[in-house]
Amino acid sequence: MVLSSISTIAMNAWALPDLLACLSRLRVDRVAIGSRQLEGHGWREAEAAIKASGLVVGSIGSGLTTPASVDSPAGREQLELAAQSIDFAARLGIPVVTLTTGPAGPLCWEDALASFAVRLAPLAARADDLGITLTVENTHSLRSDVSFLHTLRDAVDAARHLGVGVCADLYCCWAEPRLAATLADGLDVIRIVQYGDFVHGTLEQPNRWVPGDGDLPLDRLVRDVVAAGYTGVHEIEILGPRIDAEGVEGAHVRALEWLDRQLSKG
């Protein structure tokens, strides 16, 4: 079954009731909500609100933004938030919690992955006990402040090493060599595929466009994803000044219409 989803990252500053009201107006199978928004509303209150909304939450995003090699109060707080996200997901039957790795800091890529593995181990054990899939996400190379995984190939390799899944953000890796082959090879770990558009010459980040409005070869990318045999969640992730200027809800309506057209091509 093909499932559509939207990441609510463009709505992170919204109060949870406003977010849920907006989502209920959108025609989408799944939604992905950030852990900060849930925590800010109160975990138990958020649980009741989501249940009352009737929405299906497909994943929770709980990124780590501190170096894995540094023990700090901020890092410990982020790990606790991720642990709470896993517990919340288990209570509501949400199958996936997505993490970013945090920056590599002074470490080389291999050492950063080793440090992240140590940091991740208690969370991975907790998720495994509760039947939750953790995923790591490839990020834009300009966002080395949140991750050292910038290609899908690196994310797939890291996920296999860590024993987790992958959220494949094609906005961040569309020009990657042998991408179609990596998609096909990575089916064992890829759990979510994300789409957003980019306009050449854009220098600030984040500044994504509604798919179809920019310069990315998204028609080809969707064909590559489908041809690889992927049958999981297809997710819209758009945010930034262009989306804000259009209106977040309207932009997501158009993005979902684009996704529906793409996936209906078979």
N, C-alpha and C positions, 0 to 999 in steps of 0.2 A: 504494500500500500504506500503510495506517495503522500507524504505529509508536508504541509506548509507551516511555516512558523515565522514569527518576527522576534527579533531581539528588541527589548524595550530600552536600550541604552540611551536613545534620544530623549527618553522621558524620565531619566534618572532623578531629575530635580522635582518631579511631580509628587504630590501626595498620593499614597497608594489608592485611596478611593477614586481619585480622578483618573489614575492610570487604569484601574480596572473598568471604570465606566467607558473609557475610550476603547479599550481592548474588546469590550463586549459589542461594540458597534462594528468592529472589523471582522471580515470573513476570513478566518484563519483557524487551522487545526490545533496549533500549539503556540505557546508564548514562552519566552525566556525572560526571567525577571532577575534583577540584581539583588544581591544579598543585603547591600546597604539600605535599599528601599524597604525590604522586609524587616530588617532590624530596626530601622527608624520608626516604623509603624508599631513595632512590638510583635515578637514572633507569634504569640498565641492569638493576638488580634488579627495579624496577617493571615494566619491559618484559617480563622473563621471567615474573614472577608473573601478569601479565595474560594473556599468551599461554597459560600453563598452566591458567588458570581457565576458559578458553573463553568468557568474557564478551565482549560486543560493546560497546566504548566508543564512544559517539556523539559526545562532545565533551569538551573540557578547559576548565575555568574558570580563568582567570588574570587576575584583576581588577587594575586599576591604582588606587591610592588616594592618590596624591600629585598636586598640581596640575600640569597640563600646562605651565603657564607658569614653573615653578620647576625649575631643574636642581639636583638633590640626590642624595646617595649612595643614599638610599632609592628615589628615582625611577629611577635607573640600574639598581639591583638588580631592581626590578620589571620593567623593560623586558627585562633579560637573562632573567628567569624566563619572561616571555612568549615570548621567542625560543626558549628551550629547550623550551617547551611545543609550539611549532610544529614544531620538529625531531622531538620525540617523537611527535607526531601523525602526521607523515609516515612515520616508521619503522613505525608500527603500523596505518596506514591509517585513522586516526581523522579524519573529514572536517571537523570544526569545532573552532575554538578561540574561546571567548567572552571578551570583555573588558568591564570597566567603564571609564569614561573618566577616573576621578579627579575630584575636585571642581573647580569653576570658580575657586575662590579669589576674588580681587578682580575678576575679569574679567566682563564681560557675557556673555550666552549665545553671541552670535555670535563674540566674540573667543576665548572658551573653546574653541569648536569649531575655530576656525582654529589655535589652539595645539595642540589634540589632533591635528589632521590632520598637523602637522609631526612630532609625537611618534610618530604611528602609521605614518608613511610607510615607514621601514625594515622594520617588522614586516609591513606589507601587501605590500611587495615580496618579502620572504622567503616569506610564505605563498603568494603567487601563483606563485612559482618552484616551490614544493613541492606545489602543488595543494590547499592547505588553505584553507577558507573561514573568514575572521574574522567574528565577529558582535559587535555592541554590544548591551547590554541596558538596557531602561528600568528604573529603580529607584524605590522608594518616595520620595516627596518628603521624608520624614524622614531619608533617607540621602543628604543632599547632601554628606556626607563621602566618598562613593565615586563619585558621578556627578552630572552636571548634566542628564541625560536622564531626565525623570520622566513623560513621556507617550509613548504609542506613536507619536503623530503626530510628535513631536520626534525619536524614535529612527529612524523611517522616513526623515524628511527628512535627518537626520545621516548615516544609512547610505548614502543615495544620493550625498550630497556626498563621503563618504569612500571610496566604492566597496567597501563591505563589506555584510554581512547583518545581520539583527536577530534577537535572542532576545526574544520578546514575552512579558513577565511580566504576565499579566492580573490577578494579585493587586495589582499596583501601579497599574493604570490602568482598573479595571473601571467607574469612574464617569465616565470621560472622555467628553466630547461626541463624537457621531458615531463611536463606536468601531467599530461594525459596518462603516461605510463605510471607515474607516481600515484595518481588516483586509483588506477586499476590495481596496483600492487598493494595499496594501503587499505583495501576494503575490510581487512580483518580488524582495523582499529578506527576507521573513520566513522563517526557517529552523527555528526552534523556537518552540513556544507552551507556556508554563508555567502551571500551576494550583496554587493554594493557597487556603485559606479564611480569612476574617476574621470576628471577632465584634465587633459595634458596641460601643463603649465601651472597647476595648482601646487602651491608651495607650503601652505599651512595644513596642519593635521590636528584634529580630525575634520575633514571636510568632504564627506561622501555625497553622492548624488543618487537620485532615484534610478534604479537600473533601466537602461535604455536612453537616459538623458546624456550620458557621457561618452567616453572614447574606448572603454574596455570592450573586448570581443566577447561579450557575455553570451551571445547566441551560441558561439562555438564552445565556450566553457561549459554551458549547460549540456550541450550535446556530448561533450567529453565525459561529464559526470554520469550521465545516463548510460552512455555506451560502455562505461567501465563496469556497469552492473550494479551501481549504487542504488539502494532502495530505501534509504533512511530519510531523515528530516532535511528539507530544503528551507533555509532560513534567510530572511531579509535582515541585514544590519546596516542601517543608514543613520547618520547623525552629522551635525555640524551646521554652519551658518546657512548653507543653501537649503537644508531641510527646515531649519527654523523659519527662514524667510517665507517659504511656501506655506508652512503650517504643518506641524508634525503629523497630525491625523491624516490630512489630505495627501501628504507625501507617501504615507504608508498604504493608503488606499490604492494609489497608483502603482506602488511597488508590488503589492500583492496581485493586482491585475496583470502586471507584467509577468510575474512568476507563474500565474495560472495559465497564461498564454504559452509560456515556454514549456511547461510540464504537460500541457494538453497536446503538444505536438507528437508525443509518444516517443 
